[in-house]
Amino acid sequence: MYWSIPPHVPRSYAALLLATGLSLAGASAYAADAQAPAKPALTVSTTRVQKTMLPLTLVANGNVAAWQEASVSAEVGGLRIADLMVNVGDAVQAGQVLAQLSADSVQADVALARAHLAEAQAAANDASINADRARALQNDSALSAQQISQMLSAELMAKARLEAAKAGLDSQLLRLKHTQILAPDSGTIIARNAALGAVVAPGSELFRMLRRSRLEWRAELTANELARVAVGASARITAPGGGQWQGKVRMLAPTVDAQSRVGIAYVDLLGPADKGAAALKPGMYAPGEFVLGQTPALTVAQQAVVVRDGFSYCFRLQNDGRVTQTRISTGRRAASTAGPVIEVTEGLEVDALVVSAGAGFLRDGDSVKVATPSAAAPAPAPAARPVASAAAQ
């Protein structure tokens, strides 16, 4: 029995099917499937490689510490703590009362000093009157020269006792003033050693406070890294949870530790750069980076980079709708208005069209369908070419 081969069926396929016992109808269908275009594996979005300016950074680690600490001590001793007004963590202002010492005995000493002053004032007045009489009778023979000299000397001694009494009163008033423990500066209380009812000793520390609630980051740098950082350079410190804090280099250490070979860069913490960033506290060990400038770089959206077997790849979109897996070398990472981007140091050129959304599900040679941009989407800015416009091209 002889079968005629239709002209649209390739003879190679027909011969193969005849050898396997298949019908010519099956051969025709097989050939039609072979000639039909491959169906898209996935609907994807695309983006282009762009040339932008990326910050040049230097990564470091260091301790968060107080800019300056202030010790609040008692200036008078032997007095009992009658009241405590603040606790650890309280924010205080300069001159605010932190604690009150018992002032009963000091007030009694003040009253005694006032009485001594009044007595000295009366004695000084009497001596002054006698000295004026002696000076008036100095040219007469009513008083001898010795008597006149004694009266004038008594006046001087009375005035000296009066000054001593005034100084004694001032001293007691100063002790009375020091029964109030005042904050030397505005800031935050970070330690309290005072206990209600305790009798304090002169110079004993009652409180320790963080001056002006000001913190600094003490970054540890090697000698080479220290030479790259300048006073006034910007810094970003990572808080717990990933939030960023802004900083500025205030001072560089004049020496490098002989044992660790590490120098310190003192960075003033200016405030959180991210809304809701966790607070930094003294004693924390935090990572950060210094911003040393900007350099041009080729960048691509982070979602367009796929990591497989320890290597980074991008999928380039060809004119026939297929993708080509391209191995790339990556560098710096940065944030932009369109999302995080990665520097491409090797493997792609500027304006190369690559798959962004959906790249992780593709293989080399897959046929893809590019997503159609929404009609309601706003027109993109020329500087940041979005996914839809890149796909349309």
C-alpha positions as CSV (number, residue, x, y, z in Angstrom):
1,M,0.0,0.0,0.0
2,Y,1.4,3.4,-1.0
3,W,0.7,6.7,0.8
4,S,1.1,10.0,-0.8
5,I,3.0,12.6,1.3
6,P,1.3,16.1,1.4
7,P,3.5,18.9,0.3
8,H,3.4,20.7,3.6
9,V,4.8,17.8,5.5
10,P,8.6,17.6,5.6
11,R,9.8,14.3,4.2
12,S,12.1,13.7,7.2
13,Y,9.2,13.9,9.7
14,A,7.1,11.7,7.4
15,A,9.8,9.1,7.1
16,L,10.2,9.1,10.8
17,L,6.5,8.7,11.5
18,L,6.1,6.0,8.9
19,A,9.0,4.0,10.5
20,T,7.2,4.3,13.8
21,G,3.8,3.4,12.4
22,L,2.2,6.8,12.9
23,S,-0.3,8.2,10.4
24,L,0.4,11.0,8.0
25,A,-2.2,13.0,9.9
26,G,0.0,12.8,13.0
27,A,3.0,13.7,10.9
28,S,1.3,16.7,9.5
29,A,0.3,17.8,13.0
30,Y,3.8,17.3,14.3
31,A,5.3,19.4,11.5
32,A,2.8,22.1,12.2
33,D,3.7,22.2,15.9
34,A,7.4,22.3,15.0
35,Q,7.0,25.3,12.7
36,A,4.7,27.2,15.2
37,P,6.4,29.9,17.3
38,A,7.2,29.1,21.0
39,K,4.6,30.3,23.5
40,P,5.9,32.9,26.0
41,A,7.0,31.4,29.3
42,L,6.2,34.4,31.4
43,T,4.9,38.0,31.3
44,V,7.7,40.2,32.5
45,S,8.6,43.9,32.8
46,T,11.8,45.4,31.6
47,T,14.2,48.2,32.4
48,R,17.3,49.7,31.0
49,V,20.8,50.0,32.3
50,Q,21.5,53.7,33.2
51,K,24.5,55.8,33.8
52,T,24.1,57.6,37.1
53,M,26.2,59.1,39.9
54,L,26.7,56.8,42.9
55,P,28.1,57.8,46.3
56,L,31.6,56.6,47.2
57,T,31.4,55.2,50.7
58,L,33.7,53.8,53.3
59,V,32.2,51.2,55.7
60,A,33.2,51.2,59.4
61,N,32.1,50.1,62.8
62,G,32.2,51.9,66.1
63,N,30.7,52.6,69.5
64,V,27.9,55.1,70.2
65,A,29.0,57.3,73.2
66,A,28.1,60.4,75.0
67,W,29.6,63.6,73.6
68,Q,30.3,64.8,77.2
69,E,29.2,63.6,80.6
70,A,28.6,65.9,83.6
71,S,29.0,64.7,87.2
72,V,26.7,66.4,89.7
73,S,28.1,66.3,93.2
74,A,27.3,67.6,96.7
75,E,29.3,70.7,97.6
76,V,28.4,70.5,101.3
77,G,28.7,67.5,103.6
78,G,27.0,66.1,106.6
79,L,23.5,66.9,105.4
80,R,20.6,64.5,104.7
81,I,18.9,64.1,101.3
82,A,15.4,65.4,102.0
83,D,13.9,65.0,98.4
84,L,14.8,63.7,95.0
85,M,13.2,65.4,92.0
86,V,14.5,63.4,89.0
87,N,15.2,59.9,88.0
88,V,17.3,58.1,85.3
89,G,16.2,59.0,81.8
90,D,14.6,62.4,82.8
91,A,15.5,65.4,80.6
92,V,16.5,68.4,82.7
93,Q,17.3,72.0,82.0
94,A,20.3,74.0,83.2
95,G,19.6,75.3,86.8
96,Q,16.8,72.8,87.5
97,V,16.7,71.4,91.0
98,L,17.6,67.8,91.1
99,A,17.7,67.1,94.8
100,Q,17.0,69.0,98.1
101,L,19.2,68.5,101.1
102,S,18.0,69.1,104.7
103,A,18.6,72.8,105.4
104,D,17.5,73.1,109.1
105,S,21.0,73.1,110.6
106,V,22.3,75.5,107.8
107,Q,19.5,77.9,108.5
108,A,20.4,78.0,112.2
109,D,24.0,78.7,111.2
110,V,22.7,81.5,109.0
111,A,20.8,83.0,111.9
112,L,23.9,82.8,114.1
113,A,26.0,84.5,111.5
114,R,23.4,87.3,111.2
115,A,23.6,87.9,114.9
116,H,27.5,88.1,114.8
117,L,27.2,90.5,112.0
118,A,24.8,92.8,114.0
119,E,27.2,92.6,117.0
120,A,30.2,93.5,114.8
121,Q,28.3,96.3,113.2
122,A,27.4,97.9,116.7
123,A,31.0,97.5,117.8
124,A,32.3,99.2,114.6
125,N,29.9,102.1,115.1
126,D,31.0,102.6,118.7
127,A,34.7,102.5,117.7
128,S,34.1,104.9,114.9
129,I,32.5,107.4,117.2
130,N,35.4,107.2,119.7
131,A,37.9,107.5,116.8
132,D,36.1,110.7,115.6
133,R,36.4,112.2,119.1
134,A,40.0,111.4,119.3
135,R,40.7,113.1,116.0
136,A,38.7,116.2,117.1
137,L,40.8,116.4,120.4
138,Q,44.1,115.6,118.8
139,N,45.3,119.2,118.9
140,D,44.2,119.7,122.5
141,S,45.9,118.3,125.6
142,A,42.8,116.5,126.8
143,L,44.0,113.1,125.5
144,S,47.4,111.8,125.3
145,A,48.9,110.6,122.1
146,Q,48.7,107.0,123.3
147,Q,45.0,107.2,124.0
148,I,44.4,108.7,120.6
149,S,46.4,105.9,118.9
150,Q,44.4,103.3,120.8
151,M,41.1,104.7,119.7
152,L,42.1,104.9,116.1
153,S,43.4,101.3,116.2
154,A,40.2,100.1,117.9
155,E,38.2,101.6,114.9
156,L,40.3,99.6,112.4
157,M,39.9,96.4,114.4
158,A,36.2,96.9,114.7
159,K,35.9,97.4,110.9
160,A,37.9,94.2,110.3
161,R,35.6,92.2,112.6
162,L,32.7,93.7,110.7
163,E,34.1,92.4,107.4
164,A,34.8,89.0,108.9
165,A,31.2,88.8,110.2
166,K,29.9,89.7,106.7
167,A,32.1,87.0,105.2
168,G,30.8,84.5,107.7
169,L,27.2,85.3,106.8
170,D,28.0,85.0,103.1
171,S,29.5,81.6,103.7
172,Q,26.5,80.4,105.5
173,L,24.2,81.7,102.8
174,L,26.3,79.9,100.2
175,R,25.9,76.7,102.2
176,L,22.2,77.3,102.3
177,K,22.2,77.7,98.5
178,H,24.1,74.5,98.1
179,T,21.4,72.5,99.9
180,Q,19.7,72.6,96.5
181,I,21.5,70.3,94.0
182,L,21.2,72.0,90.6
183,A,21.8,70.8,87.0
184,P,24.9,72.4,85.6
185,D,23.7,72.1,82.0
186,S,20.7,70.8,80.1
187,G,20.7,67.2,79.2
188,T,19.5,63.7,80.3
189,I,20.1,61.9,83.6
190,I,21.9,58.7,82.9
191,A,22.8,57.6,86.5
192,R,21.6,58.3,90.0
193,N,23.6,57.4,93.0
194,A,21.6,59.5,95.5
195,A,19.2,57.7,97.9
196,L,16.5,59.4,99.9
197,G,17.5,59.9,103.6
198,A,21.2,59.3,103.0
199,V,23.8,61.7,104.5
200,V,26.1,62.9,101.8
201,A,29.8,63.5,101.9
202,P,31.4,66.6,100.3
203,G,32.2,65.9,96.7
204,S,30.2,62.7,96.5
205,E,28.6,62.1,93.1
206,L,24.8,62.1,93.2
207,F,23.9,62.2,89.5
208,R,25.6,61.7,86.1
209,M,24.1,63.4,83.1
210,L,24.5,63.4,79.4
211,R,25.2,67.0,78.4
212,R,22.7,68.5,76.0
213,S,21.5,64.9,75.2
214,R,24.2,64.9,72.5
215,L,25.7,61.6,71.2
216,E,28.6,60.8,68.9
217,W,29.7,57.8,66.9
218,R,33.3,56.8,67.4
219,A,34.2,55.0,64.2
220,E,37.2,52.7,64.3
221,L,39.4,53.1,61.2
222,T,42.8,51.9,60.0
223,A,45.5,54.4,59.2
224,N,44.8,54.2,55.5
225,E,41.1,54.6,56.0
226,L,41.7,57.5,58.4
227,A,43.6,59.3,55.7
228,R,40.6,59.1,53.4
229,V,38.2,60.8,55.8
230,A,38.1,64.5,56.3
231,V,36.6,66.7,59.0
232,G,33.1,67.7,58.0
233,A,32.4,64.6,55.9
234,S,28.9,63.1,56.1
235,A,28.2,59.7,57.6
236,R,25.3,57.4,57.9
237,I,25.0,55.2,60.9
238,T,22.7,52.1,61.0
239,A,20.5,51.9,64.0
240,P,18.9,48.7,65.4
241,G,16.2,47.6,63.0
242,G,18.0,49.0,59.9
243,G,17.1,52.7,60.3
244,Q,19.7,55.3,59.3
245,W,21.0,58.2,61.3
246,Q,22.8,61.2,59.9
247,G,26.2,62.2,61.1
248,K,29.1,64.6,60.5
249,V,32.7,64.1,61.3
250,R,33.7,66.6,64.0
251,M,37.3,65.4,64.8
252,L,39.8,62.8,63.8
253,A,42.0,61.2,66.4
254,P,45.6,62.7,66.4
255,T,47.1,59.3,67.1
256,V,46.6,55.6,66.2
257,D,46.5,52.9,68.9
258,A,49.9,51.2,68.9
259,Q,48.3,47.8,69.7
260,S,45.3,47.6,67.5
261,R,46.6,50.0,64.8
262,V,43.1,51.7,64.8
263,G,42.3,55.4,64.9
264,I,39.0,57.0,65.9
265,A,36.8,59.3,63.9
266,Y,34.5,61.3,66.1
267,V,31.1,61.7,64.3
268,D,28.4,64.0,65.7
269,L,25.0,62.3,65.4
270,L,22.6,64.9,63.9
271,G,19.4,62.9,64.0
272,P,17.5,60.1,62.3
273,A,17.6,60.1,58.5
274,D,14.7,57.6,58.3
275,K,11.3,58.3,59.8
276,G,10.8,55.9,62.7
277,A,14.5,54.9,63.0
278,A,15.3,53.3,66.3
279,A,17.0,55.5,68.9
280,L,20.8,55.2,69.4
281,K,22.0,54.9,73.0
282,P,25.4,55.2,74.6
283,G,27.2,51.9,74.7
284,M,25.8,50.5,71.4
285,Y,28.1,49.1,68.8
286,A,26.8,50.2,65.4
287,P,27.9,49.9,61.8
288,G,28.0,52.9,59.5
289,E,29.6,54.4,56.4
290,F,31.3,57.6,55.4
291,V,30.2,59.4,52.2
292,L,33.4,60.4,50.5
293,G,32.0,61.8,47.2
294,Q,30.3,60.6,44.0
295,T,31.5,58.8,40.9
296,P,29.7,57.8,37.6
297,A,28.5,54.3,37.4
298,L,26.2,52.0,35.3
299,T,23.3,50.9,37.4
300,V,20.4,48.5,37.0
301,A,17.3,47.9,39.2
302,Q,18.1,45.5,42.0
303,Q,15.2,43.2,41.0
304,A,16.8,42.7,37.6
305,V,19.8,40.9,39.1
306,V,19.5,37.2,39.7
307,V,22.1,35.3,41.8
308,R,22.6,31.7,40.8
309,D,25.4,29.4,41.9
310,G,27.3,32.3,43.5
311,F,27.2,34.5,40.3
312,S,25.1,37.4,39.3
313,Y,23.1,37.4,36.1
314,C,20.7,39.6,34.1
315,F,18.4,38.5,31.3
316,R,18.7,40.7,28.2
317,L,15.6,40.9,26.0
318,Q,16.3,40.2,22.3
319,N,14.3,41.4,19.3
320,D,12.6,38.0,18.8
321,G,11.1,38.1,22.3
322,R,13.6,35.7,23.8
323,V,15.9,36.4,26.7
324,T,19.6,35.8,27.0
325,Q,21.2,35.0,30.4
326,T,24.2,37.4,30.8
327,R,26.7,37.1,33.6
328,I,27.6,40.4,35.2
329,S,29.9,41.8,37.9
330,T,28.3,44.0,40.5
331,G,29.6,46.7,42.8
332,R,28.0,49.3,45.0
333,R,24.4,49.4,46.0
334,A,22.3,52.5,46.5
335,A,18.8,53.7,46.9
336,S,17.0,55.9,44.3
337,T,13.5,57.3,43.8
338,A,12.6,54.3,41.6
339,G,13.9,51.8,44.1
340,P,17.2,50.2,45.0
341,V,19.8,49.9,42.3
342,I,23.1,47.9,41.8
343,E,26.2,49.0,40.1
344,V,27.2,46.9,37.0
345,T,30.9,46.9,36.6
346,E,31.1,44.3,33.8
347,G,28.8,42.5,31.4
348,L,26.3,45.2,30.3
349,E,26.5,48.5,28.5
350,V,24.4,51.6,28.9
351,D,20.8,51.4,27.7
352,A,20.8,47.6,27.5
353,L,17.3,46.3,27.9
354,V,17.0,43.7,30.6
355,V,14.1,41.9,32.4
356,S,13.3,43.4,35.8
357,A,10.1,41.9,37.3
358,G,10.0,38.2,36.8
359,A,13.7,37.7,36.1
360,G,14.1,35.1,38.9
361,F,11.7,32.6,37.1
362,L,13.5,32.7,33.7
363,R,16.1,30.5,32.0
364,D,18.4,31.2,29.1
365,G,16.5,31.2,25.8
366,D,13.0,31.5,27.3
367,S,10.4,33.4,25.2
368,V,8.7,36.1,27.2
369,K,5.8,38.6,26.9
370,V,6.5,42.1,27.9
371,A,3.8,43.7,30.1
372,T,1.7,46.4,28.5
373,P,1.9,49.8,30.4
374,S,-1.4,50.9,32.0
375,A,-3.2,53.6,30.1
376,A,-3.9,55.4,33.4
377,A,-0.2,55.5,34.4
378,P,1.4,59.0,34.4
379,A,4.1,59.8,31.9
380,P,7.5,58.9,33.3
381,A,10.3,61.4,33.8
382,P,13.1,61.3,31.2
383,A,15.8,60.9,33.8
384,A,14.4,57.7,35.3
385,R,13.0,55.5,32.5
386,P,10.3,53.3,34.0
387,V,9.6,49.7,33.1
388,A,6.6,50.4,30.8
389,S,8.4,52.8,28.5
390,A,11.4,50.5,28.2
391,A,9.2,47.6,27.3
392,A,7.4,49.6,24.7
393,Q,10.7,50.3,23.0
